[in-house]
């Protein structure tokens, strides 16, 4: 359960956000170039509400290079 995340609409209104099954209300977040499991507000520095919607929304991008 700790490694299970459900995709949903992006918290920023774009892309996809991934919510933890084991910890509802916590999402995969990029904060200061490190990935965390974060809530929107909380006691950890990475739980800050500043930038939370964008930091927890992921967009698809084309690959940097094609496979040979």
C-alpha positions in Angstrom: 0.0 0.0 0.0 2.9 2.4 0.7 3.9 2.2 -3.0 0.4 2.6 -4.5 -0.7 5.9 -5.9 -4.0 6.7 -7.7 -3.9 9.2 -10.6 -6.4 12.0 -10.6 -7.0 15.4 -12.2 -4.0 17.8 -11.6 -4.3 19.9 -8.5 -3.3 22.9 -10.6 -6.1 22.3 -13.1 -3.7 20.7 -15.6 -2.0 17.3 -15.9 -2.2 14.5 -13.3 -1.8 14.4 -9.6 -0.9 11.1 -7.8 -2.5 10.6 -4.4 -1.2 8.0 -1.9 -3.6 5.1 -1.2 -2.1 4.5 2.3 -2.0 8.2 3.2 -5.1 9.9 1.7 -4.6 13.6 1.1 -0.9 13.2 0.4 0.4 13.6 -3.1 3.7 13.1 -4.9 5.3 16.5 -4.8 8.4 18.1 -6.3 9.8 20.5 -3.7 13.2 22.1 -4.1 14.1 19.5 -6.7 13.4 16.6 -4.4 10.3 14.3 -4.5 8.2 14.0 -1.3 4.9 12.7 -0.2 3.2 15.9 0.8 -0.1 17.3 2.2 -1.5 20.7 1.4 -0.4 22.3 4.6 1.3 20.5 7.5 4.3 20.4 9.8 7.0 19.5 7.3 8.7 22.1 5.1 7.5 20.3 2.0 3.9 20.5 3.1 3.8 24.3 2.6 0.8 25.5 0.7 3.0 27.8 -1.4 3.2 26.3 -4.9 1.5 23.1 -3.7 -1.0 22.8 -6.6 1.7 23.2 -9.3 4.3 21.1 -7.4 1.8 18.2 -7.2 0.6 18.3 -10.8 2.6 16.3 -13.4 2.5 16.9 -17.2 3.4 14.4 -19.9 6.3 15.4 -22.1 7.9 13.9 -25.2 11.1 11.9 -24.6 14.4 13.8 -24.9 15.6 11.2 -27.5 14.1 8.3 -29.3 15.4 4.7 -28.7 17.9 3.4 -31.2 
